[in-house]
Amino acid sequence: MKNLPQDFILVLLGTGSFDGFNETFVWLDLIGVNPLEFPGRSAVIIPVITGLIGANLMLIVLFVLMIIIGDRLVDGGLGGARLLEIFAPTILPIALAYHAAHYLPSLLVDGQYVLTALNDPFGSGANILGLDGYYVTSGFFNHRETMRVIWLSQAGLIVLGHVIAVILAHAASVQVYGNLKRASLAGLPLAVFMVLYTWLGLWLLAAPKGG
């Protein structure tokens, strides 16, 4: 139970990433589903649950492996549990940035429903926010320029989250290993992991989706 918060951070990232991956044509092809004839969520619940668990386990194992390799490169002598406690929190900006990017389109639509509800919360005809006659729209998804802005915003969030995570990981490494040279060498495997995860996050944004 000691490492529950650290494990939760990694699961938060793994779950958000898989939520994006399980909508892609690549995933649907892996489970034998035609994206143009999607049978419904209930028909793929077993592969999705299995994939979710597998994705989180793979992420945790890979992350722990990278930080252990980094520690061994400088003869740090720290155990996996201690390394996880130190470095897992540095992943939080990536997890938060990916969730914000992934769910931005939903926020743009559902946020409008929230505003209209707040405009007249009791259905009494109030016009608190001056939105009387406003209709929720998703028409901006049909225009290239607005979609370009949305996609670039999502990509920017992901890149920003990764940059912050790299800075935090390096700062933690310096604190643990004492000097810049040892910290840079120890942090190299984790930096590679973060760069690859940046690529994955951007690919998930751009990949064709169905279902």
TORLO-818428 format. One record per residue: x, y, z of N, C-alpha, C in turn. Coordinates in steps of 0.02 Angstrom, whole numbers, padded with zeros to 5 digits, always signed. Each point is the difference from the previous one (the first is absolute). Example, Ala and Ser with C-alpha at 12.3 -4.5 7.8 and 13.67 -1.06 7.14 Angstrom:
2
+00660-00284+00390-00045+00059+00000+00045+00060+00000-00018+00053-00036+00042+00059+00003-00039+00055+00037
***
This chain:
211
+00041-00060+00000-00041+00060+00000+00043+00064+00000+00064-00008+00018+00043+00058+00005+00006+00037-00066+00001-00037-00056+00010+00030-00065-00065+00012-00038-00056-00003+00035-00064+00008-00033-00006+00066-00038+00019+00058+00030-00005+00063-00039+00042-00001-00063+00061-00028+00003+00044-00003-00058-00030-00046-00053-00025-00057+00021-00032-00046-00047-00061+00032-00032-00036+00039+00039-00061+00032-00025+00017+00049-00056+00056+00037+00008+00021+00048-00051+00013-00037-00066+00035-00057+00003+00014-00038-00061-00063-00029-00030-00046-00023+00043-00063-00027-00025-00042+00056-00032+00004+00059+00029-00036+00057-00029+00024+00014-00071+00066-00003-00009+00028+00010-00067-00017-00057-00047+00008-00062+00024-00013-00058-00041-00073-00004-00022-00045+00016+00046-00072-00003-00015-00019+00052-00051+00026+00061+00008-00015+00053-00048+00027-00016-00069+00060-00028-00002+00030-00018-00064-00039-00056-00034-00019-00050+00039-00037-00056-00031-00070+00023-00022-00029+00047+00036-00066+00025-00020+00004+00031-00069+00057+00031-00016+00009+00026-00067+00017-00054-00050+00042-00048+00021+00022-00053-00046-00058-00046-00019-00046-00014+00046-00053-00048-00015-00054+00028-00048+00009+00063-00021-00044+00029-00050+00031-00002-00070+00064-00018-00004+00036+00003-00064-00015-00061-00043+00010+00010-00065-00009-00056-00047+00049-00056+00016+00060+00018+00025+00050-00051+00016-00027-00048+00053-00030+00027+00053-00028-00042+00053-00058-00041-00026-00045+00032-00037-00058-00036-00026+00021-00057-00046+00053+00011-00038+00026-00053-00042+00029-00057+00042+00033+00018+00056+00029-00051+00044-00053-00046+00029-00059+00028+00015-00053-00041+00030-00050-00025-00052+00017+00010-00065-00041-00027-00053-00067+00035-00011-00001+00066+00011-00062+00038-00008+00007+00048-00059-00049+00000-00044-00001+00047-00056-00023+00068+00028+00042+00052-00004-00019+00065+00029-00061+00031-00034-00014-00022-00062-00059+00026-00035-00063-00038+00018+00008-00055+00036-00058-00039+00022+00008-00016+00075+00012+00052+00039+00013-00010+00071-00061-00031+00034+00008-00056+00036-00057-00036+00028-00027+00030+00065+00033+00049+00028-00022+00029+00064+00049-00017+00056+00001+00042+00052+00047-00008+00055-00008-00066+00037-00062-00022+00008-00012-00061+00038+00030-00061-00034+00008+00003-00066+00026-00058-00037+00076-00006+00006+00034+00054+00021+00073-00002+00004+00024+00011+00072-00043-00009+00049+00017+00016+00069+00057-00043+00026+00001-00065-00018+00053-00045+00024+00068+00020-00028+00007+00009-00067+00065+00022-00025+00021+00068+00027-00047+00045+00012+00018+00066+00025+00026-00005+00071-00034-00038+00043+00024-00008+00069+00068-00034+00001+00007-00052-00041+00065-00035-00004+00054+00047-00025-00015+00039-00051+00049+00047-00026+00017+00054+00050-00049+00024+00038+00012+00052+00050+00047-00025+00054-00013-00060+00025+00044-00029+00051+00070-00011-00028+00003-00028-00061+00065-00013-00031+00039+00063-00012-00033+00053-00022+00033+00064-00014+00030+00030+00064-00038-00003+00054+00025+00027+00063+00058-00040+00028-00005-00066-00004+00055-00042+00024+00063+00012-00041-00008+00005-00066+00057+00012-00043+00032+00067+00014-00040+00051+00012+00026+00067+00015+00039-00001+00066-00028-00031+00051+00033-00003+00066+00066-00037-00005+00000-00058-00033+00061-00040-00007+00053+00038-00038-00019+00033-00055+00047+00036-00041+00029+00060+00037-00043+00036+00036+00022+00058+00038+00050-00021+00054-00018-00051+00038+00044-00024+00054+00066-00024-00029-00003-00034-00057+00061-00025-00032+00045+00058-00020-00028+00053-00027+00041+00057-00021+00034+00034+00059-00036+00009+00054+00031+00035+00057+00051-00045+00036-00010-00065-00002+00049-00046+00029+00063-00001-00043-00008-00002-00066+00058+00002-00045+00040+00064+00012-00035+00057+00005+00033+00063+00013+00039-00001+00065-00030-00028+00051+00034-00004+00065+00062-00045-00004-00005-00055-00036+00057-00046-00006+00057+00031-00041-00017+00044-00048+00051+00032-00040+00048+00042+00042-00024+00024+00057+00043+00042+00044+00013-00034+00067-00016-00065+00004+00010-00038+00062-00035+00033+00059-00061+00020-00012-00037+00034+00053-00019-00045+00059-00013-00063-00015-00016-00047+00053-00069+00007+00030-00045+00035-00033-00068+00009+00027-00045-00056-00025-00048-00020+00041-00047-00052-00019-00055+00028-00044-00036-00046-00033-00053+00021-00045-00055+00039+00035-00018-00020+00061-00053+00034+00036+00019+00073+00016+00063+00009+00021+00024+00067+00016+00003+00043-00063+00024-00028-00055+00004+00037-00063-00069+00019-00025-00048-00046+00009-00069+00015-00021-00028+00057+00041+00015+00000+00065-00023+00053+00044+00028+00068-00021+00062+00000-00024+00033+00063-00018-00024+00025-00068-00003-00046-00049-00009+00023-00070-00072-00005-00026-00042-00041+00030-00069-00004-00026-00037+00067+00001+00008+00041+00053-00034+00065-00001+00020+00045-00057+00059-00011-00029+00022+00043-00056-00041-00015-00063-00035-00056-00001-00041-00018-00057-00068+00035+00002-00019+00027+00058-00066+00030+00007-00016+00054-00052+00047+00045-00017-00017+00049-00053-00018-00032-00066+00032-00056-00017-00017-00035-00062-00071-00027+00003-00016-00032+00057-00067-00028+00009-00054+00054-00004+00011+00055+00035-00049+00054+00000-00006+00032-00069+00057+00011-00033-00001+00030-00066-00035-00044-00050+00013-00066+00003-00033-00044-00048-00075-00003+00012-00021-00003+00063-00072+00000+00014-00032+00065-00025+00033+00057+00012-00028+00063-00023-00005+00002-00076+00052-00025-00034+00000+00000-00073-00052-00049-00028-00002-00060+00029-00045-00052-00025-00073+00020+00007-00017+00032+00056-00070+00016+00013-00019+00071-00018+00045+00037-00032-00015+00069-00021-00061+00003-00046-00005-00043-00052-00060+00003-00042-00065-00010+00039+00001-00047+00047-00060-00012+00041-00015+00062+00042+00052+00031+00027-00010+00060+00041-00032+00056-00041+00022+00007-00063-00026+00054-00042-00075-00006-00012-00024-00063-00001-00072-00011-00011-00037-00003+00067+00023-00043+00045-00034-00008+00064+00003+00063+00042+00054+00039-00009+00004+00063+00036-00056+00048-00018-00023-00004-00062-00056+00042-00021-00064-00021+00037-00009-00066+00009-00059-00023+00037+00003+00024+00073+00060+00000+00028+00008+00024+00069-00019+00074+00005+00023+00040-00048-00015+00071+00001-00075+00013-00008-00032-00037-00045-00073+00010-00009-00038-00022+00063+00025-00052+00034-00032-00021+00062+00009+00052+00054+00060+00029+00004+00012+00052+00050-00039+00063-00016-00015+00011-00063-00037+00059-00020-00071-00001+00028-00028-00060+00005-00068-00008+00027-00002-00065+00041+00032+00000+00059+00010-00063+00037-00065-00033+00025-00053+00038+00010-00061-00029+00027-00057-00001-00051+00017+00015-00064-00051-00002-00052-00056+00050+00011+00017+00056+00030-00050+00050+00017-00004+00056-00051+00041-00006-00054+00002+00053-00049+00052+00053+00014+00043-00013+00050+00052+00048+00017+00050+00006-00057+00036+00055-00002+00050+00011-00052+00062+00029+00034+00028-00039+00047+00053+00024+00043+00062+00021-00039+00018-00040-00050+00061+00014-00039-00014+00035-00065-00061+00018-00012-00018+00035-00062+00003-00045-00061-00014-00065+00009+00005-00048-00054-00068-00023-00026-00051+00039+00014-00067-00019-00022-00002-00006-00076-00025-00056-00025-00003-00012-00071+00063-00032-00029+00050-00012+00043+00062-00031-00024-00010-00075-00011+00025-00025-00054-00005-00072-00016+00070-00031-00002+00005-00056+00033+00064-00037+00001+00017-00022-00071+00063+00010-00019+00021-00017-00067+00065-00041+00001+00008-00041-00049+00063-00036-00011+00024+00013-00072-00027+00052-00030+00015+00015-00069+00073+00016-00013+00035+00021+00052+00071+00017-00010+00042-00062-00017-00028-00060+00013+00036-00061-00019-00002-00012-00076-00042+00038-00034-00009-00010-00072+00043+00048-00043+00040+00040+00033+00040+00050-00036+00074-00012+00011+00037+00000-00054+00072-00016+00004+00038+00048+00045-00014+00064-00005+00038+00049+00039-00011-00008+00075-00063-00009+00020-00013-00009+00072+00029-00066+00024-00003-00052-00040+00029-00064+00019+00075+00005+00004+00030+00041-00042+00072+00011+00003+00019+00032+00067-00039+00050+00020+00013+00033+00064-00008-00049+00058-00053-00040-00002-00011-00049+00053+00058-00050+00003+00020-00027-00058+00053-00050-00001+00066+00030+00024+00016+00060-00022+00062+00032+00022-00001+00014+00075-00059+00017+00026-00007+00011+00072+00012-00065+00038-00028-00055-00026+00011-00066+00031+00074-00019-00002+00031+00009-00058+00070-00017-00007+00043+00044+00046-00017+00063+00004+00037+00046+00044-00004-00021+00073-00059-00021+00021-00009-00023+00069+00044-00061+00014+00001-00047-00047+00040-00061+00009+00074+00017+00004+00024+00040-00047+00071+00018+00000+00018+00039+00064-00042+00046+00021+00013+00038+00061+00004-00046+00060-00047-00047+00005+00001-00047+00055+00064-00041+00002+00024-00020-00058+00062-00039-00004+00061+00042+00018+00001+00062-00022+00056+00044+00017+00004+00010+00076-00057+00013+00031-00001+00009+00073+00022-00064+00035-00023-00058-00026+00019-00064+00031+00075-00012-00005+00030+00016-00057+00072-00010-00008+00038+00045+00049-00022+00062+00008+00033+00046+00047-00005-00027+00071-00060-00024+00019-00010-00026+00067+00042-00063+00012+00002-00043-00051+00040-00062+00007+00074+00016+00007+00024+00049-00038+00071+00019+00005+00014+00030+00068-00045+00042+00025+00010+00031+00066+00002-00054+00054-00045-00050-00006+00000-00055+00049+00063-00040-00004+00024-00011-00061+00061-00038-00011+00061+00036+00030+00004+00065-00009+00055+00039+00029-00001-00004+00076-00061+00003+00028-00006-00003+00072+00021-00068+00027-00015-00053-00037+00017-00067+00023+00073-00018-00010+00027+00019-00059+00066-00024-00019+00056+00052+00011-00018+00060+00020+00049+00046+00027+00035+00047-00048+00009-00019-00063+00032+00047-00047-00030-00008-00069+00015+00049-00042-00032+00004-00066+00018-00059-00045+00064-00021+00002+00022-00054-00043-00035-00066+00017+00000-00018+00063-00033-00062+00021-00076+00003-00012-00029+00058+00014-00072+00009-00009-00020-00007-00073+00040+00029-00045-00014-00004-00072+00004-00071-00025+00051-00037+00022+00008-00069-00021-00056-00044+00028-00016+00010+00063-00053-00040+00031-00068+00015-00030-00009+00062-00022-00065+00020-00027-00009-00015-00074+00053-00024-00032-00003-00012-00072-00054-00051-00020-00003-00059+00032-00053-00048-00019-00070+00029+00010-00010+00037+00054-00066+00030+00012-00016+00053-00051+00052+00038-00021-00010+00051-00052-00021-00033-00066+00031-00056-00017-00018-00037-00060-00073-00023+00005-00019-00025+00058-00069-00022+00012-00048+00058-00012+00016+00059+00026-00045+00057-00006-00005+00025-00072+00056-00002-00036-00001+00020-00071-00044-00047-00040+00007-00065+00012-00042-00049-00035-00073+00008+00018-00013+00018+00062-00070+00010+00021-00029+00064-00031+00044+00049-00011-00023+00060-00036-00023-00019-00070+00042-00041-00034-00018-00023-00067-00066-00039+00002-00008-00043+00050-00062-00039+00005-00060+00046+00009+00006+00050+00044-00055+00045+00012-00020+00039-00062+00049+00023-00039-00015+00037-00061-00029-00047-00053+00025-00062-00002-00028-00048-00048-00073-00015+00016-00016-00006+00064-00069-00014+00020-00046+00056-00021+00025+00061+00002-00041+00057-00022-00014-00003-00075+00050-00021-00038-00005+00002-00073-00029-00063-00030+00001-00056+00037-00021-00064-00027-00075-00001-00017-00019-00032-00057-00071-00009-00016-00035-00037+00056-00061+00020+00015-00037-00030+00055-00069-00023-00024-00026-00049+00035-00067-00025-00013-00030-00028+00063-00063-00019-00002-00030-00030+00058-00032+00050+00047
***
